[in-house]
């Protein structure tokens, strides 16, 4: 898995929103108490400060990573960090007032009251919200965790992880390495495999992270750990039995109440994850708007050439095997899937793990005339200009895809993946990616595709994302039919 450092900014979004509300409430109450007026937003100087206060709070939150390990903090530490947050907040706001011309007209008493009230409010709200989240820990979240353990401690381990589920993970199965217990249930969690079949099971199912912790007598399953690393899965090892056979980047962390050594294909910090997701959201909004405009022009052309739905949806494999529905403008005839089998012999790719051909007769308007001339239509046009991809901005907006990533594969293709192929899905799928801008039309070896996608994950940076994005735009503007 492409591991995000700490809990990931999305899991802290609720805290951030509540914090921003606390800032605004503190600002409003302070103004009312100091000036006796009920509408600070009617005064330009104070209205501007109300807006800047939100920005100042966000700056402090992300520079100092205010919510790192927030669910694990006790009352005293939370109080100390709330005070620190309030102090840094007032310093940033003071710097703002110093730099603007009308800053001297802003009441300093109001500013310090805002900071004090905010500090109290954010502390109380954090404590109350943490209590609420603690009650939800047992229900898990949107990250799939598999526990690998031994029969003697399995019940204890599962119970501990469920009670200290700070990462809000969904425990989807237990693997017992010293006994065949498949079909049994431990603390409401099913046993899904023994050691012999564990790697194959993990290859087939949706799993983001694997937590391996065994009793003192059992050795760590070296082969399973190597397979997990090969598949790009994040592996957590209980520190009582650490082995040096793991691959990838390593960090110290927590799973449940246990300290672990975590190995993953790469690590993304909370700030990096926030930046990438923010860009995805902004691009998703713009892309969805553009999709609506494009729809007006190409929908009639699609329907006239091939009556039926304008949009095409299909189940694809997302991050770490999670299934989702991907959307496109329909560029193929209605019977395209049924005709695929008879065209497999013309597949340009070296294996059936991916399908591509030079002239696809399933595309709307594509015909081979009696004289051998190849005629194209609306389907080829929207594919060559990449207009068919625009509905995927909706997938990006709701978080199923990203702008940059691997191209999501079909379930039938995924079922034939080898272990090392799975590494390419250790992140969100994208509208474009490394192999698309590396000569997609010339690559016919699926192993090369896997190599490029895995290289992207291991070397990820925002700079690399922008580089791929610029190359994609340039290719589209040239109307590269392979895009």
Number of C-alpha atoms within 10 A of each C-alpha: 29 25 24 17 18 19 19 20 24 13 15 17 13 11 20 19 12 16 23 19 16 22 25 18 17 23 24 20 18 23 22 14 12 13 12 11 10 12 13 21 14 9 10 10 16 19 14 12 22 18 12 15 22 17 16 20 21 18 15 19 19 16 9 13 16 19 23 18 14 19 21 15 15 10 10 9 12 21 19 12 16 21 19 15 21 22 17 19 25 21 14 17 18 15 11 15 18 11 9 10 8 10 16 10 10 13 14 13 12 20 19 17 20 25 25 17 18 30 25 16 19 25 20 14 15 21 18 11 14 16 12 11 15 16 10 15 19 19 13 18 16 13 17 20 24 24 23 29 25 24 18 13 13 22 15 12 22 21 17 15 22 21 16 19 26 23 22 23 23 20 26 18 22 28 29 25 22 15 13 16 18 14 10 12 14 18 12 11 17 17 22 21 23 21 19 14 13 19 19 15 15 24 23 16 15 20 25 26 26 26 23 23 25 25 15 10 7 13 13 22 14 13 14 19 24 16 20 28 24 19 24 33 29 27 29 28 27 21 16 14 16 15 15 6 11 22 17 17 14 17 13 12 17 22 22 21 15 18 15 23 23 24 27 25 25 20 23 17 16 21 17 17 18 17 14 18 19 13 16 23 20 12 18 25 16 14 21 19 16 15 20 12 11 16 19 10 10 17 15 13 16 26 13 10 14 19 12 13 13 17 15 17 15 12 14 21 24 25 25 29 24 18 17 17 14 22 20 18 26 24 25 22 20 17 9 15 10 10 13 14 9 8 15 15 10 13 17 18 17 14 15 16 19 18 19 17 15 11 15 18 19 20 21 23 20 19 17 13 9 7 6 8 9 12 13 17 16 20 25 21 18 19 21 17 18 20 20 23 20 22 25 25 30 23 23 28 23 12 14 20 27 27 26 24 27 30 23 23 18 17 14 13 15 20 12 13 14 14 18 18 22 24 25 28 29 28 26 25 26 21 22 22 24 28 22 23 20 15 11 15 17 10 16 18 14 17 15 12 22 19 16 19 24 25 14 21 23 17 10 15 14 12 9 14 19 12 13 23 19 13 18 22 13 13 18 17 11 11 15 16 16 18 18
